Amino acid sequence: MDFSASFPPNWFKSQSHPDDIALQEKIKRSCTMPGHIAIIMDGNGRWARENDKSRIEGHMTGVDSVRDIVEACAQLDIAYLTLFTFSTENWKRPEKEVSALMQLLIKVLQKEAKKLHENNIRLNVIGNRARLPEKAQQTLLDTIDLTKENTGLCVNVALSYSGKWDIVQACRAIAEKVADGALSPDDITETTIDSCLSTCGIPDPELLIRTSGELRISNFLLWQSAYSEIFFTKTYWPEFRRHNLYEAIQDFSRRERRFGLTSEQLKKKQLRQQ
């Protein structure tokens, strides 16, 4: 399948509208900004069906949403953006669709890796990469290597990923350490598990966004999202744009994040930190 004409040539080169720049500055001044945003990009298929498109056309249109959201996060100085791109369960989809998705991934990375690098964006991948086609693995490795020294937004692409898989592989790594005598069972802590997850070194997401109207997290970052604020929207992913992102950030900023404390305890803690 040829995707060569499917993407605009000016990724990360768009001229932001003055009103958008002003709105971003307002958000930065008035909102508590999440350091890590995670997104379950859902609804490509339903959007395609409702617009008389094929499912792969829905995925292709979803790339435009990725472009806009990555740009906006970089402009807002968000440190981490994690995109749930392909789950372990998605391998069950029709072979033709899976093959097209892998081709789409390769084409996007080949076409846009240089733009990511030029804009100081770092690519990272979480998930079972060994299950991906060899060409997809190599293209990912090439892009990761190209952008590894960049210091701006880190885009984590969750590929062949599920939260349960992540926890299982962490448990296996810990079990091996115990079997080798390098770790005592009594010394296993939450930090131990954190260090064995695919997200090691990445802060937990403060804001988790789910598009398409579904009210679940679908096996995504199960351990890491224990205290994430979740924002559900009925907007399908191909229609999700930066104004939807701004709405989610503003909603996040209005929430009181207590982490088990009472409101009164939280206020006292904040006063002590001032």
Helices and strands as residue ranges (DSSP letters): H 18-30, E 36-40, H 44-50, H 55-75, E 80-87, G 88-92, H 95-118, E 122-126, G 129-131, H 134-147, E 154-161, H 163-179, G 185-187, H 190-196, E 207-210, E 229-232, G 237-239, H 242-254, H 263-273
